[in-house]
Amino acid sequence: MNVDNYRQHSPYSDPGRHAALLDAVPADIATVAATARNVIVHYRAGGVDLPIDRLDEVNSRWVDRILDTDQSRFALPLRTERPAVGRVAGCCRDHTLLSVALLRQHGIPSRSRVGFASYFTPGWHHDHVLVEYWNGHRWVWADPEVDPAGDWRFDGYDIDPTAGLFDSAARVWSTYRAGAIDPDSYGVSPELPTRGPWFIHAYVLHELAHRQKDELLLWDGFGAMTEDLADADLTLVDEIAALLLAADDGDEAAEKALADRYATDTRLRPGLQVRSISPFSGEVSRVDLRR
C-alpha cells in the first residue's frame, strides 16, 4: 500500500452522515487528539464511573456509530466540551480510530498501530493503539489518549519509535521469539490474566489487519488466532512480523507482500464475521462486519 491509500476512509473510519462534524475540526494533531478525548472516555481507565448500561458503547466499532451516540447526547460541534461522564465509552482503539477519521477526512494519510506501551505502569506493557500519520516527510506516532497536560516526560504527539515507549506487536513478537523479553509482562493489565505469548501472537494479526485498514476491536477474534499456541503455525506469524518490521523500514516489497498475503490467506484476516468477546461482561458473540 502506498501513502495515498491511507488518505481514504475505511468502512470503520468513514463518518457517513457526520462528515461535516469532522470537516469543522482543524487537522493539526493536537486539536485532533483533544477532540477525540472530548468525545470518547476510556471505559475503565477514564477516571469516571460509567453506568453499567453504558459500557456496551465500547463495542460501537464504526466511527459513524460512535458519533451517533455522541450526537444523541450532545447535538454540538465535536470540539464543544462534553462532561466526562457523558462521553462515549471506548478505549485506545476508539480514540485512535476517531483521530484517524479526522485526519483522513482532511486528506492526511493516517493509520492505527497496534502494540504495547510501557508508559502507563512501570514494569508493565499495556496493549495499546496509536495513531500513525504522514507529516509530508515521515510517519509520526501519536497517542491521542495522552493529555499533554499530564507529566508524561515525552512528546505524546511525536513518540520516538526507538525510545522503547511503544513497540509494535510485530517487534514484541520477534523479540519474544528471540528469547529477549518476558512475555508475561505484556497484556491488558497486571491484575488480569490476559497476557503472554498467545496474546502477543494475536496482536500481530491485529496489527496486520489495522495496517490493511480493517480497524477491528481489540477483542475480536479471527483467522489464526488461538489461546493455545501448541497447535498454532508459529512460522506464519514469524513471517508476518518480519514483513511488518521490514515495511516499517521502508521496504516496498514487504509492504506489497503484506497486502497480497492479507488478501489471499484467510488465516490472516477476518471474514464476513468475527468472534467478539465483550471486555466487561465476557459475553461471546458473532458480529457481522458487512455494512
C-alpha positions, 0 to 999 in steps of 0.5 A: 500500500502506498501513502495515498491509500491511507488518505481514504476512509475505511468502512470503520473510519468513514463518518457517513452522515457526520462528515461535516462534524469532522470537516469543522475540526482543524487537522493539526494533531493536537486539536485532533487528539483533544477532540477525540478525548472530548468525545470518547472516555476510556471505559475503565481507565477514564477516571469516571464511573460509567453506568453499567448500561453504558459500557456496551458503547465500547463495542460501537466499532464504526466511527459513524456509530460512535458519533451517533451516540455522541450526537444523541447526547450532545447535538454540538460541534465535536470540539464543544466540551462534553462532561466526562461522564457523558462521553462515549465509552471506548478505549485506545482503539476508539480514540485512535480510530476517531483521530484517524477519521479526522485526519483522513477526512482532511486528506492526511494519510493516517493509520492505527498501530497496534502494540504495547506501551510501557508508559502507563505502569512501570514494569508493565506493557499495556496493549495499546493503539496509536495513531500513525500519520504522514507529516509530508516527510515521515510517519509520526506516532501519536497517542491521542489518549495522552493529555499533554497536560499530564507529566508524561516526560515525552512528546505524546504527539511525536513518540520516538519509535526507538525510545522503547515507549511503544513497540509494535506487536510485530517487534514484541513478537520477534523479540519474544521469539528471540528469547529477549523479553518476558512475555508475561509482562505484556497484556491488558493489565497486571491484575488480569490474566490476559497476557503472554505469548498467545496474546502477543501472537494475536496482536500481530494479526491485529496489527496486520489487519489495522495496517490493511485498514480493517480497524477491528476491536481489540477483542475480536477474534479471527483467522489464526488466532488461538489461546493455545499456541501448541497447535498454532503455525508459529512460522506464519506469524514469524513471517508476518512480523518480519514483513511488518518490521521490514515495511516499517523500514521502508521496504516496498516489497514487504509492504506489497507482500503484506497486502497480497498475503492479507488478501489471499490467506484467510488465516490472516484476516477476518471474514464476513464475521468475527468472534467478539468477546465483550471486555466487561461482561465476557459475553461471546458473540458473532458480529457481522462486519458487512455494512 
